[in-house]
Amino acid sequence: MSDWAPIAKEYDPLKAGSIDGTDEEPHDRAIWRAMLARYVPNKGVTGDPHLTLFVARLNLQTTEEKLKEVFSRYGDIRKIRLVRDLVTGFSKGYAFIEYKEERALMKAHRDANRLVIDQHEIFVDFELERTLKGWIPRRLGGGFGGKKESGQLRFGGRDRPFRKPINLPNMKSDFYGEGSAEKRNWSREGSRDWRTRDRDHDRSRDKRWPERERSWTWGESERDSKEERSRGRERKDRDR
């Protein structure tokens, strides 16, 4: 746990799909796709990646001029690249802004995140494609952040960092070992007592049953003798 950090230092799709980076199996198809992907950063992109910001969740109507107006207040901008669709030319909702100085980059990273531009709250982070080892973009199942509705939650970035795992005491042996053995012994003893009670009950019932039979037979014989005596008296009376 000494090397644990809320922000990923190296991109691992499996860890990015886990809330605390401890999962051992992927839980959705996107993670499988990211694990199988062999992504190579776009070599056609120019500029210093360590001085470039990634700006996302832009209003589709936001233009380069608007971005320059907002982000130039943090320092001198070298280049702005608003990513557009190759066919339609419409904005895809994210851009890359390269500064001339690291001080301006850090200030924009600190203050511009969650800024509202054209009624949209934007997200600002460092560029990761060329700076984070093993980076896989969202279109291939990677990335950070995401929405629960899409079933593609990713952790380890600024927007949704890892949660520190809970250090629980090692109680596995006590809980599953001795405790369960005691429980098994208790259950066995309990079942043994239950069987013994049933057996004793059956024996006592068998003992009581002949007595009931004898008492029932004795009652019947007594009743029969009384009836015979009464019939004998009736015959004597008739003979007289």
C-alpha positions, 0 to 999 in steps of 0.5 A, a space after each residue: 500500500 506504500 505505492 498507492 496513489 489516487 491518480 494512476 501513474 501507469 494506465 491499466 484498463 483492469 485497474 481503471 475499471 476498479 474503484 480501488 484498483 484491486 480487481 482481478 477480473 474485468 467486469 464489462 466488455 469495454 475493459 476486455 476491449 481495452 485490454 486487447 487493444 494495441 493503441 499507438 499515440 497519434 504521431 501526427 500530433 505536434 507540440 509539447 505534451 507536458 505543456 498541453 491541457 485536455 479540455 472536455 465536455 464543451 458545448 458543441 457550439 463553442 469555437 476556438 475563438 471562445 476557448 482562446 478568450 477564456 484560457 488566455 487569461 491564465 497565460 500565453 497560448 501557443 496553440 489551440 486544437 479543437 477536435 472536429 469530425 472529419 466528415 461534418 466538420 462539427 465539434 466533438 466537444 473536446 480540445 487541446 490547448 498548449 501553453 508556452 510556460 508551465 506556470 500558465 499550464 498549472 494555473 489553468 489546470 487548477 482554476 479552469 476545471 469546472 468552469 462554465 463556458 456557453 452554459 456547459 461545465 467543462 472538464 480540464 486535465 493534463 494531456 494523457 495520450 502522450 504522457 501516461 504509459 499504456 494509455 487507451 482512449 475511451 473509444 477503445 474501452 479505456 479512458 477515465 471518468 465516464 457515466 454509470 448509465 453507460 456501464 463504463 466507469 473508469 477510475 484513476 484520473 482527476 475526475 474520478 480518482 481511486 478510492 483507498 482500499 480498506 485495511 481490514 485485520 486478518 480474521 479469515 482464519 478465525 472466521 472461517 477456521 476455528 469459528 466454523 469448526 466450533 460451529 460444526 461441532 456445536 451443530 453436530 452435538 446439537 443434532 446428536 442431542 436431538 436424536 438422543 431425545 427422540 430416541 428416548 422419547 420413542 422408548 418411553 412411549 413404547 414402555 407406556 403403550 403396554 401399560 395403556 393397553 393393559 389398563 384399557 383391557 382391564 377396563 373392558 373386562 371389568 365392564 363385561 363382568 358387571 354386565 354378566 352379573 346384571 344379566 344373572 340377576 335378571 334371570 333370577 328375578 324371572 325364575 322367581 
